[in-house]
Amino acid sequence: MKRGIIRPSEIDRIIHEPARLAIVALLDSVEEADFQYLQQAAELTKGNLSVHLTKLEEAGYVAIEKTYRGKYPLTICRLTELGREKLEEYRKLFRSIL
């Protein structure tokens, strides 16, 4: 099946942003990840990662749990079922044109 050009309205703008795509792809490959792991793996600053995680959480794509490990704060992130579905839709859309 051949496909034409993707219309902008077809692209999930939440996932399409490169930093958020990296975060979602990383979370898709693990059950959960802490903030520090995501920061290092995605090569983002703390502030930049925080902003992107907030957008993903607001969209319902990522669940964030803030807790402590001993005296130290710990932020755990998981891809939600909706996030997995949206990532798969995104993959299918781009596979159709490649």
PDB file as gemmi writes it, atoms N, CA and C in Angstrom:
CRYST1    1.000    1.000    1.000  90.00  90.00  90.00 P 1                      
ATOM      1  N   MET A   1       0.842  -1.179   0.000  1.00  0.00           N  
ATOM      2  CA  MET A   1       0.000   0.000   0.000  1.00  0.00           C  
ATOM      3  C   MET A   1       0.885   1.239   0.000  1.00  0.00           C  
ATOM      4  N   LYS A   2       0.691   2.073  -0.979  1.00  0.00           N  
ATOM      5  CA  LYS A   2       1.441   3.318  -1.042  1.00  0.00           C  
ATOM      6  C   LYS A   2       0.676   4.417  -0.349  1.00  0.00           C  
ATOM      7  N   ARG A   3       1.395   5.335   0.210  1.00  0.00           N  
ATOM      8  CA  ARG A   3       0.776   6.433   0.937  1.00  0.00           C  
ATOM      9  C   ARG A   3       1.379   7.734   0.440  1.00  0.00           C  
ATOM     10  N   GLY A   4       0.569   8.757   0.430  1.00  0.00           N  
ATOM     11  CA  GLY A   4       1.041  10.068   0.019  1.00  0.00           C  
ATOM     12  C   GLY A   4       1.699  10.785   1.186  1.00  0.00           C  
ATOM     13  N   ILE A   5       1.764  12.067   1.062  1.00  0.00           N  
ATOM     14  CA  ILE A   5       2.366  12.912   2.083  1.00  0.00           C  
ATOM     15  C   ILE A   5       1.465  12.932   3.319  1.00  0.00           C  
ATOM     16  N   ILE A   6       2.087  12.924   4.473  1.00  0.00           N  
ATOM     17  CA  ILE A   6       1.336  13.008   5.726  1.00  0.00           C  
ATOM     18  C   ILE A   6       0.843  14.437   5.907  1.00  0.00           C  
ATOM     19  N   ARG A   7      -0.432  14.569   6.203  1.00  0.00           N  
ATOM     20  CA  ARG A   7      -0.972  15.889   6.516  1.00  0.00           C  
ATOM     21  C   ARG A   7      -0.607  16.233   7.950  1.00  0.00           C  
ATOM     22  N   PRO A   8      -0.291  17.487   8.236  1.00  0.00           N  
ATOM     23  CA  PRO A   8       0.077  17.890   9.601  1.00  0.00           C  
ATOM     24  C   PRO A   8      -0.952  17.477  10.650  1.00  0.00           C  
ATOM     25  N   SER A   9      -2.223  17.482  10.282  1.00  0.00           N  
ATOM     26  CA  SER A   9      -3.270  17.105  11.242  1.00  0.00           C  
ATOM     27  C   SER A   9      -3.203  15.627  11.626  1.00  0.00           C  
ATOM     28  N   GLU A  10      -2.495  14.807  10.851  1.00  0.00           N  
ATOM     29  CA  GLU A  10      -2.371  13.382  11.149  1.00  0.00           C  
ATOM     30  C   GLU A  10      -1.281  13.089  12.186  1.00  0.00           C  
ATOM     31  N   ILE A  11      -0.391  14.022  12.383  1.00  0.00           N  
ATOM     32  CA  ILE A  11       0.757  13.806  13.264  1.00  0.00           C  
ATOM     33  C   ILE A  11       0.399  14.148  14.701  1.00  0.00           C  
ATOM     34  N   ASP A  12       0.688  13.233  15.605  1.00  0.00           N  
ATOM     35  CA  ASP A  12       0.483  13.482  17.033  1.00  0.00           C  
ATOM     36  C   ASP A  12       1.572  14.438  17.495  1.00  0.00           C  
ATOM     37  N   ARG A  13       1.210  15.699  17.701  1.00  0.00           N  
ATOM     38  CA  ARG A  13       2.192  16.728  18.040  1.00  0.00           C  
ATOM     39  C   ARG A  13       2.804  16.507  19.423  1.00  0.00           C  
ATOM     40  N   ILE A  14       2.113  15.791  20.291  1.00  0.00           N  
ATOM     41  CA  ILE A  14       2.683  15.506  21.613  1.00  0.00           C  
ATOM     42  C   ILE A  14       3.900  14.604  21.465  1.00  0.00           C  
ATOM     43  N   ILE A  15       3.776  13.544  20.712  1.00  0.00           N  
ATOM     44  CA  ILE A  15       4.881  12.586  20.544  1.00  0.00           C  
ATOM     45  C   ILE A  15       5.915  13.070  19.532  1.00  0.00           C  
ATOM     46  N   HIS A  16       5.487  13.815  18.532  1.00  0.00           N  
ATOM     47  CA  HIS A  16       6.372  14.167  17.417  1.00  0.00           C  
ATOM     48  C   HIS A  16       7.570  15.029  17.820  1.00  0.00           C  
ATOM     49  N   GLU A  17       7.455  15.818  18.866  1.00  0.00           N  
ATOM     50  CA  GLU A  17       8.569  16.660  19.318  1.00  0.00           C  
ATOM     51  C   GLU A  17       9.732  15.740  19.683  1.00  0.00           C  
ATOM     52  N   PRO A  18      10.943  15.986  19.163  1.00  0.00           N  
ATOM     53  CA  PRO A  18      12.048  15.036  19.328  1.00  0.00           C  
ATOM     54  C   PRO A  18      12.355  14.607  20.763  1.00  0.00           C  
ATOM     55  N   ALA A  19      12.362  15.526  21.701  1.00  0.00           N  
ATOM     56  CA  ALA A  19      12.673  15.142  23.082  1.00  0.00           C  
ATOM     57  C   ALA A  19      11.579  14.240  23.656  1.00  0.00           C  
ATOM     58  N   ARG A  20      10.318  14.564  23.361  1.00  0.00           N  
ATOM     59  CA  ARG A  20       9.221  13.726  23.868  1.00  0.00           C  
ATOM     60  C   ARG A  20       9.210  12.369  23.182  1.00  0.00           C  
ATOM     61  N   LEU A  21       9.554  12.332  21.909  1.00  0.00           N  
ATOM     62  CA  LEU A  21       9.649  11.051  21.203  1.00  0.00           C  
ATOM     63  C   LEU A  21      10.723  10.187  21.847  1.00  0.00           C  
ATOM     64  N   ALA A  22      11.844  10.780  22.193  1.00  0.00           N  
ATOM     65  CA  ALA A  22      12.918  10.033  22.861  1.00  0.00           C  
ATOM     66  C   ALA A  22      12.446   9.497  24.208  1.00  0.00           C  
ATOM     67  N   ILE A  23      11.746  10.310  24.970  1.00  0.00           N  
ATOM     68  CA  ILE A  23      11.250   9.891  26.289  1.00  0.00           C  
ATOM     69  C   ILE A  23      10.261   8.741  26.144  1.00  0.00           C  
ATOM     70  N   VAL A  24       9.308   8.892  25.242  1.00  0.00           N  
ATOM     71  CA  VAL A  24       8.291   7.857  25.043  1.00  0.00           C  
ATOM     72  C   VAL A  24       8.931   6.561  24.542  1.00  0.00           C  
ATOM     73  N   ALA A  25       9.877   6.664  23.633  1.00  0.00           N  
ATOM     74  CA  ALA A  25      10.559   5.468  23.118  1.00  0.00           C  
ATOM     75  C   ALA A  25      11.345   4.773  24.224  1.00  0.00           C  
ATOM     76  N   LEU A  26      12.005   5.548  25.063  1.00  0.00           N  
ATOM     77  CA  LEU A  26      12.733   4.956  26.190  1.00  0.00           C  
ATOM     78  C   LEU A  26      11.774   4.242  27.139  1.00  0.00           C  
ATOM     79  N   LEU A  27      10.670   4.899  27.471  1.00  0.00           N  
ATOM     80  CA  LEU A  27       9.703   4.300  28.400  1.00  0.00           C  
ATOM     81  C   LEU A  27       9.005   3.086  27.800  1.00  0.00           C  
ATOM     82  N   ASP A  28       8.894   3.045  26.488  1.00  0.00           N  
ATOM     83  CA  ASP A  28       8.276   1.886  25.835  1.00  0.00           C  
ATOM     84  C   ASP A  28       9.131   0.639  25.979  1.00  0.00           C  
ATOM     85  N   SER A  29      10.421   0.821  26.176  1.00  0.00           N  
ATOM     86  CA  SER A  29      11.335  -0.327  26.247  1.00  0.00           C  
ATOM     87  C   SER A  29      11.559  -0.842  27.664  1.00  0.00           C  
ATOM     88  N   VAL A  30      10.977  -0.165  28.663  1.00  0.00           N  
ATOM     89  CA  VAL A  30      11.136  -0.584  30.058  1.00  0.00           C  
ATOM     90  C   VAL A  30       9.787  -0.522  30.769  1.00  0.00           C  
ATOM     91  N   GLU A  31       9.689  -1.179  31.903  1.00  0.00           N  
ATOM     92  CA  GLU A  31       8.454  -1.129  32.687  1.00  0.00           C  
ATOM     93  C   GLU A  31       8.288   0.250  33.333  1.00  0.00           C  
ATOM     94  N   GLU A  32       9.389   0.780  33.848  1.00  0.00           N  
ATOM     95  CA  GLU A  32       9.409   2.101  34.467  1.00  0.00           C  
ATOM     96  C   GLU A  32      10.838   2.614  34.457  1.00  0.00           C  
ATOM     97  N   ALA A  33      10.968   3.922  34.632  1.00  0.00           N  
ATOM     98  CA  ALA A  33      12.307   4.525  34.656  1.00  0.00           C  
ATOM     99  C   ALA A  33      12.289   5.710  35.601  1.00  0.00           C  
ATOM    100  N   ASP A  34      13.410   5.918  36.275  1.00  0.00           N  
ATOM    101  CA  ASP A  34      13.468   7.083  37.145  1.00  0.00           C  
ATOM    102  C   ASP A  34      13.946   8.299  36.352  1.00  0.00           C  
ATOM    103  N   PHE A  35      13.729   9.456  36.947  1.00  0.00           N  
ATOM    104  CA  PHE A  35      14.021  10.732  36.307  1.00  0.00           C  
ATOM    105  C   PHE A  35      15.479  10.799  35.863  1.00  0.00           C  
ATOM    106  N   GLN A  36      16.374  10.384  36.728  1.00  0.00           N  
ATOM    107  CA  GLN A  36      17.800  10.488  36.417  1.00  0.00           C  
ATOM    108  C   GLN A  36      18.173   9.626  35.208  1.00  0.00           C  
ATOM    109  N   TYR A  37      17.630   8.420  35.142  1.00  0.00           N  
ATOM    110  CA  TYR A  37      17.888   7.554  33.989  1.00  0.00           C  
ATOM    111  C   TYR A  37      17.397   8.227  32.708  1.00  0.00           C  
ATOM    112  N   LEU A  38      16.168   8.749  32.730  1.00  0.00           N  
ATOM    113  CA  LEU A  38      15.620   9.405  31.548  1.00  0.00           C  
ATOM    114  C   LEU A  38      16.452  10.618  31.152  1.00  0.00           C  
ATOM    115  N   GLN A  39      16.887  11.370  32.140  1.00  0.00           N  
ATOM    116  CA  GLN A  39      17.694  12.558  31.858  1.00  0.00           C  
ATOM    117  C   GLN A  39      18.983  12.178  31.138  1.00  0.00           C  
ATOM    118  N   GLN A  40      19.655  11.163  31.647  1.00  0.00           N  
ATOM    119  CA  GLN A  40      20.919  10.743  31.038  1.00  0.00           C  
ATOM    120  C   GLN A  40      20.710  10.091  29.678  1.00  0.00           C  
ATOM    121  N   ALA A  41      19.730   9.212  29.579  1.00  0.00           N  
ATOM    122  CA  ALA A  41      19.507   8.478  28.333  1.00  0.00           C  
ATOM    123  C   ALA A  41      19.016   9.390  27.214  1.00  0.00           C  
ATOM    124  N   ALA A  42      18.177  10.366  27.548  1.00  0.00           N  
ATOM    125  CA  ALA A  42      17.648  11.282  26.533  1.00  0.00           C  
ATOM    126  C   ALA A  42      18.543  12.499  26.326  1.00  0.00           C  
ATOM    127  N   GLU A  43      19.568  12.622  27.168  1.00  0.00           N  
ATOM    128  CA  GLU A  43      20.517  13.739  27.092  1.00  0.00           C  
ATOM    129  C   GLU A  43      19.805  15.091  27.174  1.00  0.00           C  
ATOM    130  N   LEU A  44      18.965  15.231  28.213  1.00  0.00           N  
ATOM    131  CA  LEU A  44      18.219  16.459  28.440  1.00  0.00           C  
ATOM    132  C   LEU A  44      18.627  17.075  29.774  1.00  0.00           C  
ATOM    133  N   THR A  45      18.419  18.370  29.905  1.00  0.00           N  
ATOM    134  CA  THR A  45      18.641  19.005  31.198  1.00  0.00           C  
ATOM    135  C   THR A  45      17.474  18.652  32.120  1.00  0.00           C  
ATOM    136  N   LYS A  46      17.652  18.853  33.404  1.00  0.00           N  
ATOM    137  CA  LYS A  46      16.572  18.566  34.357  1.00  0.00           C  
ATOM    138  C   LYS A  46      15.321  19.370  34.024  1.00  0.00           C  
ATOM    139  N   GLY A  47      15.515  20.662  33.758  1.00  0.00           N  
ATOM    140  CA  GLY A  47      14.378  21.524  33.459  1.00  0.00           C  
ATOM    141  C   GLY A  47      13.661  21.126  32.181  1.00  0.00           C  
ATOM    142  N   ASN A  48      14.433  20.809  31.144  1.00  0.00           N  
ATOM    143  CA  ASN A  48      13.853  20.414  29.871  1.00  0.00           C  
ATOM    144  C   ASN A  48      13.084  19.100  30.010  1.00  0.00           C  
ATOM    145  N   LEU A  49      13.675  18.127  30.691  1.00  0.00           N  
ATOM    146  CA  LEU A  49      12.995  16.851  30.905  1.00  0.00           C  
ATOM    147  C   LEU A  49      11.713  17.055  31.696  1.00  0.00           C  
ATOM    148  N   SER A  50      11.775  17.869  32.721  1.00  0.00           N  
ATOM    149  CA  SER A  50      10.606  18.133  33.557  1.00  0.00           C  
ATOM    150  C   SER A  50       9.456  18.718  32.741  1.00  0.00           C  
ATOM    151  N   VAL A  51       9.756  19.688  31.880  1.00  0.00           N  
ATOM    152  CA  VAL A  51       8.727  20.308  31.045  1.00  0.00           C  
ATOM    153  C   VAL A  51       8.104  19.284  30.105  1.00  0.00           C  
ATOM    154  N   HIS A  52       8.921  18.466  29.469  1.00  0.00           N  
ATOM    155  CA  HIS A  52       8.404  17.467  28.531  1.00  0.00           C  
ATOM    156  C   HIS A  52       7.606  16.377  29.250  1.00  0.00           C  
ATOM    157  N   LEU A  53       8.057  15.956  30.413  1.00  0.00           N  
ATOM    158  CA  LEU A  53       7.294  14.969  31.183  1.00  0.00           C  
ATOM    159  C   LEU A  53       5.936  15.521  31.599  1.00  0.00           C  
ATOM    160  N   THR A  54       5.897  16.792  31.954  1.00  0.00           N  
ATOM    161  CA  THR A  54       4.629  17.422  32.326  1.00  0.00           C  
ATOM    162  C   THR A  54       3.658  17.399  31.151  1.00  0.00           C  
ATOM    163  N   LYS A  55       4.137  17.726  29.958  1.00  0.00           N  
ATOM    164  CA  LYS A  55       3.271  17.692  28.766  1.00  0.00           C  
ATOM    165  C   LYS A  55       2.769  16.280  28.499  1.00  0.00           C  
ATOM    166  N   LEU A  56       3.647  15.304  28.629  1.00  0.00           N  
ATOM    167  CA  LEU A  56       3.251  13.915  28.403  1.00  0.00           C  
ATOM    168  C   LEU A  56       2.260  13.441  29.467  1.00  0.00           C  
ATOM    169  N   GLU A  57       2.467  13.869  30.699  1.00  0.00           N  
ATOM    170  CA  GLU A  57       1.555  13.493  31.780  1.00  0.00           C  
ATOM    171  C   GLU A  57       0.180  14.152  31.564  1.00  0.00           C  
ATOM    172  N   GLU A  58       0.156  15.426  31.198  1.00  0.00           N  
ATOM    173  CA  GLU A  58      -1.102  16.137  30.957  1.00  0.00           C  
ATOM    174  C   GLU A  58      -1.901  15.486  29.822  1.00  0.00           C  
ATOM    175  N   ALA A  59      -1.204  14.933  28.837  1.00  0.00           N  
ATOM    176  CA  ALA A  59      -1.864  14.262  27.717  1.00  0.00           C  
ATOM    177  C   ALA A  59      -2.316  12.849  28.092  1.00  0.00           C  
ATOM    178  N   GLY A  60      -1.876  12.361  29.245  1.00  0.00           N  
ATOM    179  CA  GLY A  60      -2.239  11.012  29.675  1.00  0.00           C  
ATOM    180  C   GLY A  60      -1.339   9.928  29.129  1.00  0.00           C  
ATOM    181  N   TYR A  61      -0.208  10.311  28.531  1.00  0.00           N  
ATOM    182  CA  TYR A  61       0.700   9.345  27.924  1.00  0.00           C  
ATOM    183  C   TYR A  61       1.683   8.750  28.931  1.00  0.00           C  
ATOM    184  N   VAL A  62       1.950   9.485  29.997  1.00  0.00           N  
ATOM    185  CA  VAL A  62       2.927   9.060  31.002  1.00  0.00           C  
ATOM    186  C   VAL A  62       2.318   9.230  32.389  1.00  0.00           C  
ATOM    187  N   ALA A  63       2.583   8.259  33.252  1.00  0.00           N  
ATOM    188  CA  ALA A  63       2.194   8.353  34.663  1.00  0.00           C  
ATOM    189  C   ALA A  63       3.460   8.627  35.466  1.00  0.00           C  
ATOM    190  N   ILE A  64       3.369   9.587  36.373  1.00  0.00           N  
ATOM    191  CA  ILE A  64       4.526   9.975  37.169  1.00  0.00           C  
ATOM    192  C   ILE A  64       4.208   9.779  38.643  1.00  0.00           C  
ATOM    193  N   GLU A  65       5.120   9.101  39.328  1.00  0.00           N  
ATOM    194  CA  GLU A  65       4.974   8.852  40.767  1.00  0.00           C  
ATOM    195  C   GLU A  65       6.164   9.492  41.474  1.00  0.00           C  
ATOM    196  N   LYS A  66       5.864  10.384  42.402  1.00  0.00           N  
ATOM    197  CA  LYS A  66       6.934  11.029  43.176  1.00  0.00           C  
ATOM    198  C   LYS A  66       6.952  10.401  44.561  1.00  0.00           C  
ATOM    199  N   THR A  67       8.128   9.908  44.939  1.00  0.00           N  
ATOM    200  CA  THR A  67       8.291   9.217  46.207  1.00  0.00           C  
ATOM    201  C   THR A  67       9.685   9.524  46.742  1.00  0.00           C  
ATOM    202  N   TYR A  68      10.113   8.750  47.697  1.00  0.00           N  
ATOM    203  CA  TYR A  68      11.450   8.913  48.267  1.00  0.00           C  
ATOM    204  C   TYR A  68      12.151   7.571  48.338  1.00  0.00           C  
ATOM    205  N   ARG A  69      13.446   7.594  48.158  1.00  0.00           N  
ATOM    206  CA  ARG A  69      14.312   6.446  48.422  1.00  0.00           C  
ATOM    207  C   ARG A  69      15.179   6.898  49.585  1.00  0.00           C  
ATOM    208  N   GLY A  70      14.807   6.458  50.767  1.00  0.00           N  
ATOM    209  CA  GLY A  70      15.451   6.979  51.961  1.00  0.00           C  
ATOM    210  C   GLY A  70      15.071   8.435  52.120  1.00  0.00           C  
ATOM    211  N   LYS A  71      16.075   9.299  52.189  1.00  0.00           N  
ATOM    212  CA  LYS A  71      15.833  10.737  52.318  1.00  0.00           C  
ATOM    213  C   LYS A  71      15.805  11.464  50.974  1.00  0.00           C  
ATOM    214  N   TYR A  72      16.049  10.739  49.903  1.00  0.00           N  
ATOM    215  CA  TYR A  72      16.194  11.374  48.591  1.00  0.00           C  
ATOM    216  C   TYR A  72      14.914  11.247  47.765  1.00  0.00           C  
ATOM    217  N   PRO A  73      14.500  12.353  47.130  1.00  0.00           N  
ATOM    218  CA  PRO A  73      13.322  12.292  46.270  1.00  0.00           C  
ATOM    219  C   PRO A  73      13.573  11.375  45.067  1.00  0.00           C  
ATOM    220  N   LEU A  74      12.525  10.678  44.665  1.00  0.00           N  
ATOM    221  CA  LEU A  74      12.617   9.745  43.547  1.00  0.00           C  
ATOM    222  C   LEU A  74      11.378   9.926  42.674  1.00  0.00           C  
ATOM    223  N   THR A  75      11.595  10.188  41.406  1.00  0.00           N  
ATOM    224  CA  THR A  75      10.498  10.338  40.456  1.00  0.00           C  
ATOM    225  C   THR A  75      10.540   9.152  39.500  1.00  0.00           C  
ATOM    226  N   ILE A  76       9.446   8.378  39.506  1.00  0.00           N  
ATOM    227  CA  ILE A  76       9.335   7.198  38.655  1.00  0.00           C  
ATOM    228  C   ILE A  76       8.328   7.488  37.553  1.00  0.00           C  
ATOM    229  N   CYS A  77       8.688   7.165  36.324  1.00  0.00           N  
ATOM    230  CA  CYS A  77       7.820   7.420  35.173  1.00  0.00           C  
ATOM    231  C   CYS A  77       7.489   6.100  34.480  1.00  0.00           C  
ATOM    232  N   ARG A  78       6.239   6.007  34.029  1.00  0.00           N  
ATOM    233  CA  ARG A  78       5.773   4.833  33.290  1.00  0.00           C  
ATOM    234  C   ARG A  78       4.963   5.306  32.088  1.00  0.00           C  
ATOM    235  N   LEU A  79       5.057   4.586  31.010  1.00  0.00           N  
ATOM    236  CA  LEU A  79       4.222   4.848  29.846  1.00  0.00           C  
ATOM    237  C   LEU A  79       2.852   4.235  30.134  1.00  0.00           C  
ATOM    238  N   THR A  80       1.785   5.010  29.957  1.00  0.00           N  
ATOM    239  CA  THR A  80       0.440   4.498  30.186  1.00  0.00           C  
ATOM    240  C   THR A  80      -0.011   3.667  28.986  1.00  0.00           C  
ATOM    241  N   GLU A  81      -1.124   2.998  29.130  1.00  0.00           N  
ATOM    242  CA  GLU A  81      -1.685   2.230  28.018  1.00  0.00           C  
ATOM    243  C   GLU A  81      -2.002   3.178  26.853  1.00  0.00           C  
ATOM    244  N   LEU A  82      -2.556   4.352  27.165  1.00  0.00           N  
ATOM    245  CA  LEU A  82      -2.822   5.345  26.125  1.00  0.00           C  
ATOM    246  C   LEU A  82      -1.520   5.762  25.451  1.00  0.00           C  
ATOM    247  N   GLY A  83      -0.468   5.956  26.221  1.00  0.00           N  
ATOM    248  CA  GLY A  83       0.826   6.321  25.660  1.00  0.00           C  
ATOM    249  C   GLY A  83       1.355   5.261  24.713  1.00  0.00           C  
ATOM    250  N   ARG A  84       1.194   3.996  25.091  1.00  0.00           N  
ATOM    251  CA  ARG A  84       1.631   2.891  24.216  1.00  0.00           C  
ATOM    252  C   ARG A  84       0.817   2.868  22.918  1.00  0.00           C  
ATOM    253  N   GLU A  85      -0.498   3.087  23.052  1.00  0.00           N  
ATOM    254  CA  GLU A  85      -1.356   3.110  21.868  1.00  0.00           C  
ATOM    255  C   GLU A  85      -0.976   4.254  20.934  1.00  0.00           C  
ATOM    256  N   LYS A  86      -0.744   5.438  21.489  1.00  0.00           N  
ATOM    257  CA  LYS A  86      -0.400   6.604  20.679  1.00  0.00           C  
ATOM    258  C   LYS A  86       0.965   6.429  20.005  1.00  0.00           C  
ATOM    259  N   LEU A  87       1.909   5.815  20.708  1.00  0.00           N  
ATOM    260  CA  LEU A  87       3.216   5.558  20.107  1.00  0.00           C  
ATOM    261  C   LEU A  87       3.081   4.569  18.958  1.00  0.00           C  
ATOM    262  N   GLU A  88       2.260   3.551  19.127  1.00  0.00           N  
ATOM    263  CA  GLU A  88       2.060   2.574  18.048  1.00  0.00           C  
ATOM    264  C   GLU A  88       1.388   3.228  16.845  1.00  0.00           C  
ATOM    265  N   GLU A  89       0.413   4.098  17.077  1.00  0.00           N  
ATOM    266  CA  GLU A  89      -0.225   4.830  15.979  1.00  0.00           C  
ATOM    267  C   GLU A  89       0.806   5.691  15.246  1.00  0.00           C  
ATOM    268  N   TYR A  90       1.673   6.333  16.016  1.00  0.00           N  
ATOM    269  CA  TYR A  90       2.726   7.173  15.448  1.00  0.00           C  
ATOM    270  C   TYR A  90       3.657   6.325  14.581  1.00  0.00           C  
ATOM    271  N   ARG A  91       4.054   5.166  15.098  1.00  0.00           N  
ATOM    272  CA  ARG A  91       4.929   4.271  14.331  1.00  0.00           C  
ATOM    273  C   ARG A  91       4.266   3.847  13.023  1.00  0.00           C  
ATOM    274  N   LYS A  92       2.999   3.439  13.112  1.00  0.00           N  
ATOM    275  CA  LYS A  92       2.281   2.982  11.909  1.00  0.00           C  
ATOM    276  C   LYS A  92       2.187   4.083  10.862  1.00  0.00           C  
ATOM    277  N   LEU A  93       1.917   5.297  11.306  1.00  0.00           N  
ATOM    278  CA  LEU A  93       1.806   6.424  10.390  1.00  0.00           C  
ATOM    279  C   LEU A  93       3.119   6.628   9.623  1.00  0.00           C  
ATOM    280  N   PHE A  94       4.235   6.605  10.325  1.00  0.00           N  
ATOM    281  CA  PHE A  94       5.518   6.844   9.657  1.00  0.00           C  
ATOM    282  C   PHE A  94       5.994   5.625   8.872  1.00  0.00           C  
ATOM    283  N   ARG A  95       5.644   4.422   9.303  1.00  0.00           N  
ATOM    284  CA  ARG A  95       5.994   3.234   8.520  1.00  0.00           C  
ATOM    285  C   ARG A  95       5.263   3.264   7.178  1.00  0.00           C  
ATOM    286  N   SER A  96       4.055   3.793   7.195  1.00  0.00           N  
ATOM    287  CA  SER A  96       3.252   3.785   5.960  1.00  0.00           C  
ATOM    288  C   SER A  96       3.871   4.637   4.854  1.00  0.00           C  
ATOM    289  N   ILE A  97       4.707   5.588   5.217  1.00  0.00           N  
ATOM    290  CA  ILE A  97       5.320   6.411   4.175  1.00  0.00           C  
ATOM    291  C   ILE A  97       6.769   6.052   3.889  1.00  0.00           C  
ATOM    292  N   LEU A  98       7.360   5.211   4.712  1.00  0.00           N  
ATOM    293  CA  LEU A  98       8.777   4.859   4.514  1.00  0.00           C  
ATOM    294  C   LEU A  98       8.928   3.656   3.596  1.00  0.00           C  
TER     295      LEU A  98                                                      
END                                                                             
